[in-house]
Amino acid sequence: MRVTTKGQVTIPKEIRDRLGIEAGSEVEFVERADGAVELVRGTEPDMRAKALDRSLEDWFRRIEGTGDSNLTADDIMAMTRDRDVRDNH
Protein backbone atom coordinates (compact mmCIF):
# COMPACT_ATOMS: atom_id res chain seq x y z
CA MET A 1 0.00 0.00 0.00
CA ARG A 2 1.39 3.39 -0.94
CA VAL A 3 0.65 6.72 0.76
CA THR A 4 -0.11 9.70 -1.49
CA THR A 5 1.40 13.15 -1.02
CA LYS A 6 -1.84 14.09 0.78
CA GLY A 7 -1.39 11.21 3.26
CA GLN A 8 -4.13 9.10 1.69
CA VAL A 9 -4.21 5.34 1.18
CA THR A 10 -6.63 3.13 -0.70
CA ILE A 11 -8.28 0.54 1.50
CA PRO A 12 -8.37 -2.75 -0.42
CA LYS A 13 -11.85 -3.73 -1.64
CA GLU A 14 -11.87 -7.01 0.32
CA ILE A 15 -11.33 -5.11 3.57
CA ARG A 16 -13.90 -2.42 2.68
CA ASP A 17 -16.45 -5.13 1.91
CA ARG A 18 -15.71 -7.10 5.09
CA LEU A 19 -15.99 -3.99 7.31
CA GLY A 20 -18.92 -2.50 5.40
CA ILE A 21 -16.94 0.61 4.49
CA GLU A 22 -18.28 2.60 1.57
CA ALA A 23 -17.89 6.14 0.23
CA GLY A 24 -18.62 8.58 3.05
CA SER A 25 -18.02 6.05 5.85
CA GLU A 26 -16.08 7.23 8.88
CA VAL A 27 -13.00 5.18 9.77
CA GLU A 28 -10.45 5.39 12.55
CA PHE A 29 -6.88 4.27 12.90
CA VAL A 30 -6.23 2.86 16.38
CA GLU A 31 -2.60 2.52 17.45
CA ARG A 32 -1.80 -0.51 19.60
CA ALA A 33 0.88 -0.65 22.28
CA ASP A 34 3.18 -2.62 19.97
CA GLY A 35 3.02 0.14 17.35
CA ALA A 36 0.69 -1.74 15.00
CA VAL A 37 -2.29 0.20 13.69
CA GLU A 38 -5.83 -1.14 13.32
CA LEU A 39 -8.43 0.23 10.92
CA VAL A 40 -11.82 0.53 12.63
CA ARG A 41 -15.11 1.64 11.16
CA GLY A 42 -15.66 4.85 13.14
CA THR A 43 -19.44 4.85 13.24
CA GLU A 44 -19.64 1.67 15.32
CA PRO A 45 -18.94 2.40 19.01
CA ASP A 46 -18.76 -1.33 19.74
CA MET A 47 -16.02 -1.82 17.16
CA ARG A 48 -14.01 1.06 18.61
CA ALA A 49 -14.44 -0.34 22.11
CA LYS A 50 -13.29 -3.77 20.92
CA ALA A 51 -10.22 -2.26 19.26
CA LEU A 52 -9.43 -0.36 22.46
CA ASP A 53 -9.90 -3.54 24.49
CA ARG A 54 -7.48 -5.40 22.20
CA SER A 55 -5.00 -2.56 22.49
CA LEU A 56 -5.23 -2.53 26.29
CA GLU A 57 -4.96 -6.31 26.49
CA ASP A 58 -1.88 -6.15 24.30
CA TRP A 59 -0.37 -3.42 26.51
CA PHE A 60 -1.11 -5.37 29.71
CA ARG A 61 0.53 -8.48 28.21
CA ARG A 62 3.63 -6.44 27.38
CA ILE A 63 4.02 -4.94 30.87
CA GLU A 64 3.06 -8.05 32.83
CA GLY A 65 5.85 -9.09 35.14
CA THR A 66 7.90 -5.93 34.61
CA GLY A 67 7.27 -4.43 38.06
CA ASP A 68 9.68 -4.42 40.99
CA SER A 69 9.27 -7.90 42.43
CA ASN A 70 10.97 -6.84 45.68
CA LEU A 71 7.88 -4.87 46.72
CA THR A 72 5.14 -6.59 48.68
CA ALA A 73 1.50 -5.51 48.66
CA ASP A 74 2.08 -4.03 52.14
CA ASP A 75 5.04 -2.01 50.82
CA ILE A 76 2.94 -0.62 47.98
CA MET A 77 0.07 0.24 50.34
CA ALA A 78 2.48 2.02 52.70
CA MET A 79 3.98 3.99 49.80
CA THR A 80 0.51 4.95 48.59
CA ARG A 81 -0.57 6.12 52.04
CA ASP A 82 2.64 8.14 52.45
CA ARG A 83 2.08 9.82 49.09
CA ASP A 84 -1.48 10.77 50.05
CA VAL A 85 -0.23 12.36 53.28
CA ARG A 86 2.48 14.35 51.46
CA ASP A 87 0.03 15.52 48.77
CA ASN A 88 -2.41 16.90 51.37
CA HIS A 89 0.18 19.03 53.23
Backbone atoms as SQL, in Angstrom:
CREATE TABLE atoms (id INTEGER PRIMARY KEY, chain TEXT, resi INTEGER, resn TEXT, atom TEXT, x REAL, y REAL, z REAL);
INSERT INTO atoms VALUES
  (1, 'A', 1, 'MET', 'N', 0.849, -1.159, 0.000),
  (2, 'A', 1, 'MET', 'CA', 0.000, 0.000, 0.000),
  (3, 'A', 1, 'MET', 'C', 0.901, 1.231, 0.000),
  (4, 'A', 2, 'ARG', 'N', 0.577, 2.183, -0.807),
  (5, 'A', 2, 'ARG', 'CA', 1.389, 3.391, -0.937),
  (6, 'A', 2, 'ARG', 'C', 0.589, 4.592, -0.431),
  (7, 'A', 3, 'VAL', 'N', 1.273, 5.505, 0.237),
  (8, 'A', 3, 'VAL', 'CA', 0.646, 6.719, 0.757),
  (9, 'A', 3, 'VAL', 'C', 0.853, 7.837, -0.254),
  (10, 'A', 4, 'THR', 'N', -0.223, 8.581, -0.556),
  (11, 'A', 4, 'THR', 'CA', -0.114, 9.700, -1.495),
  (12, 'A', 4, 'THR', 'C', 0.520, 10.901, -0.801),
  (13, 'A', 5, 'THR', 'N', 0.825, 11.933, -1.588),
  (14, 'A', 5, 'THR', 'CA', 1.402, 13.154, -1.016),
  (15, 'A', 5, 'THR', 'C', 0.444, 13.836, -0.051),
  (16, 'A', 6, 'LYS', 'N', -0.839, 13.524, -0.145),
  (17, 'A', 6, 'LYS', 'CA', -1.837, 14.085, 0.778),
  (18, 'A', 6, 'LYS', 'C', -2.060, 13.184, 1.992),
  (19, 'A', 7, 'GLY', 'N', -1.260, 12.123, 2.119),
  (20, 'A', 7, 'GLY', 'CA', -1.391, 11.215, 3.258),
  (21, 'A', 7, 'GLY', 'C', -2.529, 10.224, 3.118),
  (22, 'A', 8, 'GLN', 'N', -3.004, 10.005, 1.912),
  (23, 'A', 8, 'GLN', 'CA', -4.131, 9.105, 1.689),
  (24, 'A', 8, 'GLN', 'C', -3.650, 7.719, 1.271),
  (25, 'A', 9, 'VAL', 'N', -4.448, 6.711, 1.631),
  (26, 'A', 9, 'VAL', 'CA', -4.207, 5.343, 1.177),
  (27, 'A', 9, 'VAL', 'C', -5.522, 4.788, 0.654),
  (28, 'A', 10, 'THR', 'N', -5.430, 3.809, -0.217),
  (29, 'A', 10, 'THR', 'CA', -6.626, 3.134, -0.705),
  (30, 'A', 10, 'THR', 'C', -6.810, 1.862, 0.100),
  (31, 'A', 11, 'ILE', 'N', -7.969, 1.742, 0.726),
  (32, 'A', 11, 'ILE', 'CA', -8.282, 0.541, 1.498),
  (33, 'A', 11, 'ILE', 'C', -8.687, -0.542, 0.501),
  (34, 'A', 12, 'PRO', 'N', -8.030, -1.692, 0.529),
  (35, 'A', 12, 'PRO', 'CA', -8.373, -2.754, -0.422),
  (36, 'A', 12, 'PRO', 'C', -9.863, -3.117, -0.363),
  (37, 'A', 13, 'LYS', 'N', -10.423, -3.437, -1.521),
  (38, 'A', 13, 'LYS', 'CA', -11.851, -3.732, -1.637),
  (39, 'A', 13, 'LYS', 'C', -12.295, -4.843, -0.700),
  (40, 'A', 14, 'GLU', 'N', -11.483, -5.901, -0.559),
  (41, 'A', 14, 'GLU', 'CA', -11.873, -7.014, 0.318),
  (42, 'A', 14, 'GLU', 'C', -12.085, -6.525, 1.752),
  (43, 'A', 15, 'ILE', 'N', -11.214, -5.633, 2.209),
  (44, 'A', 15, 'ILE', 'CA', -11.333, -5.108, 3.573),
  (45, 'A', 15, 'ILE', 'C', -12.534, -4.183, 3.674),
  (46, 'A', 16, 'ARG', 'N', -12.725, -3.312, 2.672),
  (47, 'A', 16, 'ARG', 'CA', -13.902, -2.421, 2.678),
  (48, 'A', 16, 'ARG', 'C', -15.183, -3.235, 2.729),
  (49, 'A', 17, 'ASP', 'N', -15.248, -4.287, 1.928),
  (50, 'A', 17, 'ASP', 'CA', -16.446, -5.133, 1.907),
  (51, 'A', 17, 'ASP', 'C', -16.663, -5.822, 3.254),
  (52, 'A', 18, 'ARG', 'N', -15.601, -6.372, 3.831),
  (53, 'A', 18, 'ARG', 'CA', -15.708, -7.101, 5.091),
  (54, 'A', 18, 'ARG', 'C', -16.155, -6.181, 6.231),
  (55, 'A', 19, 'LEU', 'N', -15.649, -4.934, 6.236),
  (56, 'A', 19, 'LEU', 'CA', -15.993, -3.994, 7.306),
  (57, 'A', 19, 'LEU', 'C', -17.222, -3.149, 6.991),
  (58, 'A', 20, 'GLY', 'N', -17.753, -3.292, 5.779),
  (59, 'A', 20, 'GLY', 'CA', -18.922, -2.502, 5.404),
  (60, 'A', 20, 'GLY', 'C', -18.589, -1.035, 5.188),
  (61, 'A', 21, 'ILE', 'N', -17.373, -0.771, 4.730),
  (62, 'A', 21, 'ILE', 'CA', -16.940, 0.609, 4.489),
  (63, 'A', 21, 'ILE', 'C', -17.280, 0.973, 3.053),
  (64, 'A', 22, 'GLU', 'N', -17.962, 2.100, 2.900),
  (65, 'A', 22, 'GLU', 'CA', -18.281, 2.596, 1.565),
  (66, 'A', 22, 'GLU', 'C', -18.002, 4.088, 1.530),
  (67, 'A', 23, 'ALA', 'N', -18.154, 4.704, 0.369),
  (68, 'A', 23, 'ALA', 'CA', -17.888, 6.137, 0.232),
  (69, 'A', 23, 'ALA', 'C', -18.668, 6.907, 1.297),
  (70, 'A', 24, 'GLY', 'N', -17.986, 7.788, 2.002),
  (71, 'A', 24, 'GLY', 'CA', -18.619, 8.585, 3.052),
  (72, 'A', 24, 'GLY', 'C', -18.557, 7.963, 4.437),
  (73, 'A', 25, 'SER', 'N', -18.133, 6.705, 4.536),
  (74, 'A', 25, 'SER', 'CA', -18.021, 6.053, 5.847),
  (75, 'A', 25, 'SER', 'C', -16.917, 6.719, 6.660),
  (76, 'A', 26, 'GLU', 'N', -17.113, 6.740, 7.965),
  (77, 'A', 26, 'GLU', 'CA', -16.084, 7.227, 8.881),
  (78, 'A', 26, 'GLU', 'C', -15.226, 6.035, 9.298),
  (79, 'A', 27, 'VAL', 'N', -13.914, 6.221, 9.303),
  (80, 'A', 27, 'VAL', 'CA', -13.004, 5.182, 9.768),
  (81, 'A', 27, 'VAL', 'C', -12.025, 5.804, 10.755),
  (82, 'A', 28, 'GLU', 'N', -11.438, 4.963, 11.572),
  (83, 'A', 28, 'GLU', 'CA', -10.453, 5.395, 12.551),
  (84, 'A', 28, 'GLU', 'C', -9.246, 4.488, 12.476),
  (85, 'A', 29, 'PHE', 'N', -8.089, 5.059, 12.740),
  (86, 'A', 29, 'PHE', 'CA', -6.879, 4.268, 12.895),
  (87, 'A', 29, 'PHE', 'C', -6.575, 4.232, 14.382),
  (88, 'A', 30, 'VAL', 'N', -6.486, 3.030, 14.952),
  (89, 'A', 30, 'VAL', 'CA', -6.230, 2.857, 16.381),
  (90, 'A', 30, 'VAL', 'C', -4.838, 2.262, 16.538),
  (91, 'A', 31, 'GLU', 'N', -3.964, 3.009, 17.239),
  (92, 'A', 31, 'GLU', 'CA', -2.601, 2.516, 17.446),
  (93, 'A', 31, 'GLU', 'C', -2.549, 1.612, 18.663),
  (94, 'A', 32, 'ARG', 'N', -1.962, 0.436, 18.497),
  (95, 'A', 32, 'ARG', 'CA', -1.797, -0.515, 19.601),
  (96, 'A', 32, 'ARG', 'C', -0.479, -0.248, 20.309),
  (97, 'A', 33, 'ALA', 'N', -0.331, -0.843, 21.469),
  (98, 'A', 33, 'ALA', 'CA', 0.876, -0.647, 22.280),
  (99, 'A', 33, 'ALA', 'C', 2.132, -1.102, 21.550),
  (100, 'A', 34, 'ASP', 'N', 2.000, -2.113, 20.684),
  (101, 'A', 34, 'ASP', 'CA', 3.178, -2.620, 19.973),
  (102, 'A', 34, 'ASP', 'C', 3.508, -1.812, 18.723),
  (103, 'A', 35, 'GLY', 'N', 2.767, -0.717, 18.496),
  (104, 'A', 35, 'GLY', 'CA', 3.021, 0.139, 17.348),
  (105, 'A', 35, 'GLY', 'C', 2.201, -0.214, 16.124),
  (106, 'A', 36, 'ALA', 'N', 1.547, -1.369, 16.126),
  (107, 'A', 36, 'ALA', 'CA', 0.687, -1.743, 15.002),
  (108, 'A', 36, 'ALA', 'C', -0.545, -0.836, 14.999),
  (109, 'A', 37, 'VAL', 'N', -1.125, -0.662, 13.839),
  (110, 'A', 37, 'VAL', 'CA', -2.295, 0.198, 13.694),
  (111, 'A', 37, 'VAL', 'C', -3.450, -0.626, 13.157),
  (112, 'A', 38, 'GLU', 'N', -4.627, -0.444, 13.769),
  (113, 'A', 38, 'GLU', 'CA', -5.829, -1.139, 13.316),
  (114, 'A', 38, 'GLU', 'C', -6.770, -0.141, 12.656),
  (115, 'A', 39, 'LEU', 'N', -7.409, -0.566, 11.587),
  (116, 'A', 39, 'LEU', 'CA', -8.430, 0.229, 10.924),
  (117, 'A', 39, 'LEU', 'C', -9.776, -0.179, 11.503),
  (118, 'A', 40, 'VAL', 'N', -10.532, 0.806, 12.002),
  (119, 'A', 40, 'VAL', 'CA', -11.817, 0.531, 12.634),
  (120, 'A', 40, 'VAL', 'C', -12.863, 1.432, 11.998),
  (121, 'A', 41, 'ARG', 'N', -14.000, 0.845, 11.668),
  (122, 'A', 41, 'ARG', 'CA', -15.109, 1.642, 11.162),
  (123, 'A', 41, 'ARG', 'C', -15.556, 2.572, 12.277),
  (124, 'A', 42, 'GLY', 'N', -15.452, 3.871, 12.080),
  (125, 'A', 42, 'GLY', 'CA', -15.656, 4.855, 13.135),
  (126, 'A', 42, 'GLY', 'C', -17.081, 5.061, 13.587),
  (127, 'A', 43, 'THR', 'N', -18.059, 4.598, 12.855),
  (128, 'A', 43, 'THR', 'CA', -19.444, 4.846, 13.244),
  (129, 'A', 43, 'THR', 'C', -19.986, 3.767, 14.162),
  (130, 'A', 44, 'GLU', 'N', -19.202, 2.762, 14.458),
  (131, 'A', 44, 'GLU', 'CA', -19.639, 1.666, 15.315),
  (132, 'A', 44, 'GLU', 'C', -18.926, 1.744, 16.660),
  (133, 'A', 45, 'PRO', 'N', -19.589, 2.298, 17.699),
  (134, 'A', 45, 'PRO', 'CA', -18.942, 2.396, 19.011),
  (135, 'A', 45, 'PRO', 'C', -18.451, 1.046, 19.526),
  (136, 'A', 46, 'ASP', 'N', -19.185, -0.016, 19.268),
  (137, 'A', 46, 'ASP', 'CA', -18.760, -1.331, 19.739),
  (138, 'A', 46, 'ASP', 'C', -17.438, -1.751, 19.105),
  (139, 'A', 47, 'MET', 'N', -17.262, -1.456, 17.835),
  (140, 'A', 47, 'MET', 'CA', -16.023, -1.823, 17.156),
  (141, 'A', 47, 'MET', 'C', -14.853, -1.036, 17.731),
  (142, 'A', 48, 'ARG', 'N', -15.077, 0.254, 18.017),
  (143, 'A', 48, 'ARG', 'CA', -14.010, 1.063, 18.614),
  (144, 'A', 48, 'ARG', 'C', -13.658, 0.532, 19.991),
  (145, 'A', 49, 'ALA', 'N', -14.676, 0.187, 20.762),
  (146, 'A', 49, 'ALA', 'CA', -14.440, -0.342, 22.110),
  (147, 'A', 49, 'ALA', 'C', -13.660, -1.650, 22.033),
  (148, 'A', 50, 'LYS', 'N', -14.011, -2.506, 21.073),
  (149, 'A', 50, 'LYS', 'CA', -13.290, -3.774, 20.924),
  (150, 'A', 50, 'LYS', 'C', -11.835, -3.535, 20.541),
  (151, 'A', 51, 'ALA', 'N', -11.599, -2.573, 19.654),
  (152, 'A', 51, 'ALA', 'CA', -10.224, -2.260, 19.261),
  (153, 'A', 51, 'ALA', 'C', -9.439, -1.725, 20.452),
  (154, 'A', 52, 'LEU', 'N', -10.084, -0.881, 21.258),
  (155, 'A', 52, 'LEU', 'CA', -9.427, -0.364, 22.456),
  (156, 'A', 52, 'LEU', 'C', -9.141, -1.492, 23.435),
  (157, 'A', 53, 'ASP', 'N', -10.108, -2.390, 23.603),
  (158, 'A', 53, 'ASP', 'CA', -9.899, -3.544, 24.487),
  (159, 'A', 53, 'ASP', 'C', -8.698, -4.369, 24.032),
  (160, 'A', 54, 'ARG', 'N', -8.615, -4.627, 22.725),
  (161, 'A', 54, 'ARG', 'CA', -7.482, -5.402, 22.200),
  (162, 'A', 54, 'ARG', 'C', -6.172, -4.666, 22.453),
  (163, 'A', 55, 'SER', 'N', -6.202, -3.349, 22.272),
  (164, 'A', 55, 'SER', 'CA', -5.005, -2.559, 22.493),
  (165, 'A', 55, 'SER', 'C', -4.577, -2.601, 23.956),
  (166, 'A', 56, 'LEU', 'N', -5.540, -2.472, 24.867),
  (167, 'A', 56, 'LEU', 'CA', -5.227, -2.527, 26.295),
  (168, 'A', 56, 'LEU', 'C', -4.742, -3.909, 26.703),
  (169, 'A', 57, 'GLU', 'N', -5.401, -4.947, 26.187),
  (170, 'A', 57, 'GLU', 'CA', -4.964, -6.310, 26.495),
  (171, 'A', 57, 'GLU', 'C', -3.534, -6.529, 26.022),
  (172, 'A', 58, 'ASP', 'N', -3.226, -6.028, 24.843),
  (173, 'A', 58, 'ASP', 'CA', -1.876, -6.146, 24.302),
  (174, 'A', 58, 'ASP', 'C', -0.888, -5.410, 25.201),
  (175, 'A', 59, 'TRP', 'N', -1.240, -4.214, 25.639),
  (176, 'A', 59, 'TRP', 'CA', -0.372, -3.425, 26.514),
  (177, 'A', 59, 'TRP', 'C', -0.157, -4.138, 27.846),
  (178, 'A', 60, 'PHE', 'N', -1.235, -4.659, 28.436),
  (179, 'A', 60, 'PHE', 'CA', -1.108, -5.371, 29.709),
  (180, 'A', 60, 'PHE', 'C', -0.208, -6.606, 29.566),
  (181, 'A', 61, 'ARG', 'N', -0.338, -7.317, 28.444),
  (182, 'A', 61, 'ARG', 'CA', 0.532, -8.475, 28.213),
  (183, 'A', 61, 'ARG', 'C', 1.996, -8.048, 28.148),
  (184, 'A', 62, 'ARG', 'N', 2.249, -6.901, 27.526),
  (185, 'A', 62, 'ARG', 'CA', 3.629, -6.439, 27.376),
  (186, 'A', 62, 'ARG', 'C', 4.243, -6.004, 28.696),
  (187, 'A', 63, 'ILE', 'N', 3.442, -5.431, 29.613),
  (188, 'A', 63, 'ILE', 'CA', 4.023, -4.942, 30.869),
  (189, 'A', 63, 'ILE', 'C', 3.937, -5.957, 31.996),
  (190, 'A', 64, 'GLU', 'N', 3.207, -7.043, 31.782),
  (191, 'A', 64, 'GLU', 'CA', 3.056, -8.047, 32.832),
  (192, 'A', 64, 'GLU', 'C', 4.421, -8.564, 33.277),
  (193, 'A', 65, 'GLY', 'N', 4.617, -8.575, 34.579),
  (194, 'A', 65, 'GLY', 'CA', 5.853, -9.092, 35.137),
  (195, 'A', 65, 'GLY', 'C', 7.029, -8.139, 35.082),
  (196, 'A', 66, 'THR', 'N', 6.790, -6.872, 34.714),
  (197, 'A', 66, 'THR', 'CA', 7.901, -5.926, 34.606),
  (198, 'A', 66, 'THR', 'C', 8.055, -5.064, 35.850),
  (199, 'A', 67, 'GLY', 'N', 7.186, -5.238, 36.843),
  (200, 'A', 67, 'GLY', 'CA', 7.267, -4.434, 38.063),
  (201, 'A', 67, 'GLY', 'C', 8.412, -4.878, 38.959),
  (202, 'A', 68, 'ASP', 'N', 8.637, -4.111, 40.009),
  (203, 'A', 68, 'ASP', 'CA', 9.680, -4.422, 40.988),
  (204, 'A', 68, 'ASP', 'C', 9.186, -5.554, 41.868),
  (205, 'A', 69, 'SER', 'N', 9.745, -6.729, 41.690),
  (206, 'A', 69, 'SER', 'CA', 9.274, -7.903, 42.427),
  (207, 'A', 69, 'SER', 'C', 9.696, -7.881, 43.890),
  (208, 'A', 70, 'ASN', 'N', 10.543, -6.936, 44.282),
  (209, 'A', 70, 'ASN', 'CA', 10.967, -6.845, 45.676),
  (210, 'A', 70, 'ASN', 'C', 9.923, -6.162, 46.557),
  (211, 'A', 71, 'LEU', 'N', 8.910, -5.555, 45.953),
  (212, 'A', 71, 'LEU', 'CA', 7.878, -4.868, 46.723),
  (213, 'A', 71, 'LEU', 'C', 6.739, -5.822, 47.041),
  (214, 'A', 72, 'THR', 'N', 6.311, -5.798, 48.288),
  (215, 'A', 72, 'THR', 'CA', 5.142, -6.585, 48.679),
  (216, 'A', 72, 'THR', 'C', 3.912, -5.694, 48.568),
  (217, 'A', 73, 'ALA', 'N', 2.745, -6.290, 48.668),
  (218, 'A', 73, 'ALA', 'CA', 1.505, -5.512, 48.658),
  (219, 'A', 73, 'ALA', 'C', 1.502, -4.521, 49.820),
  (220, 'A', 74, 'ASP', 'N', 2.004, -4.936, 50.980),
  (221, 'A', 74, 'ASP', 'CA', 2.077, -4.035, 52.137),
  (222, 'A', 74, 'ASP', 'C', 3.000, -2.850, 51.854),
  (223, 'A', 75, 'ASP', 'N', 4.127, -3.099, 51.185),
  (224, 'A', 75, 'ASP', 'CA', 5.044, -2.012, 50.821),
  (225, 'A', 75, 'ASP', 'C', 4.346, -0.996, 49.922),
  (226, 'A', 76, 'ILE', 'N', 3.632, -1.502, 48.929),
  (227, 'A', 76, 'ILE', 'CA', 2.940, -0.623, 47.985),
  (228, 'A', 76, 'ILE', 'C', 1.862, 0.176, 48.699),
  (229, 'A', 77, 'MET', 'N', 1.107, -0.467, 49.578),
  (230, 'A', 77, 'MET', 'CA', 0.068, 0.242, 50.340),
  (231, 'A', 77, 'MET', 'C', 0.691, 1.333, 51.207),
  (232, 'A', 78, 'ALA', 'N', 1.814, 1.032, 51.854),
  (233, 'A', 78, 'ALA', 'CA', 2.485, 2.025, 52.697),
  (234, 'A', 78, 'ALA', 'C', 2.965, 3.202, 51.852),
  (235, 'A', 79, 'MET', 'N', 3.524, 2.922, 50.682),
  (236, 'A', 79, 'MET', 'CA', 3.982, 3.992, 49.801),
  (237, 'A', 79, 'MET', 'C', 2.813, 4.849, 49.338),
  (238, 'A', 80, 'THR', 'N', 1.692, 4.220, 49.041),
  (239, 'A', 80, 'THR', 'CA', 0.510, 4.950, 48.595),
  (240, 'A', 80, 'THR', 'C', -0.007, 5.849, 49.706),
  (241, 'A', 81, 'ARG', 'N', -0.098, 5.323, 50.902),
  (242, 'A', 81, 'ARG', 'CA', -0.567, 6.124, 52.039),
  (243, 'A', 81, 'ARG', 'C', 0.369, 7.295, 52.281),
  (244, 'A', 82, 'ASP', 'N', 1.668, 7.065, 52.240),
  (245, 'A', 82, 'ASP', 'CA', 2.636, 8.141, 52.449),
  (246, 'A', 82, 'ASP', 'C', 2.485, 9.226, 51.397),
  (247, 'A', 83, 'ARG', 'N', 2.249, 8.841, 50.160),
  (248, 'A', 83, 'ARG', 'CA', 2.080, 9.825, 49.092),
  (249, 'A', 83, 'ARG', 'C', 0.851, 10.669, 49.341),
  (250, 'A', 84, 'ASP', 'N', -0.259, 10.032, 49.766),
  (251, 'A', 84, 'ASP', 'CA', -1.485, 10.767, 50.050),
  (252, 'A', 84, 'ASP', 'C', -1.254, 11.796, 51.145),
  (253, 'A', 85, 'VAL', 'N', -0.509, 11.437, 52.174),
  (254, 'A', 85, 'VAL', 'CA', -0.235, 12.357, 53.280),
  (255, 'A', 85, 'VAL', 'C', 0.597, 13.528, 52.778),
  (256, 'A', 86, 'ARG', 'N', 1.631, 13.269, 51.991),
  (257, 'A', 86, 'ARG', 'CA', 2.479, 14.348, 51.463),
  (258, 'A', 86, 'ARG', 'C', 1.689, 15.267, 50.549),
  (259, 'A', 87, 'ASP', 'N', 0.798, 14.716, 49.718),
  (260, 'A', 87, 'ASP', 'CA', 0.032, 15.525, 48.773),
  (261, 'A', 87, 'ASP', 'C', -0.938, 16.461, 49.480),
  (262, 'A', 88, 'ASN', 'N', -1.412, 16.091, 50.661),
  (263, 'A', 88, 'ASN', 'CA', -2.405, 16.900, 51.374),
  (264, 'A', 88, 'ASN', 'C', -1.780, 17.986, 52.234),
  (265, 'A', 89, 'HIS', 'N', -0.464, 18.011, 52.388),
  (266, 'A', 89, 'HIS', 'CA', 0.179, 19.026, 53.233),
  (267, 'A', 89, 'HIS', 'C', 1.021, 19.967, 52.432);
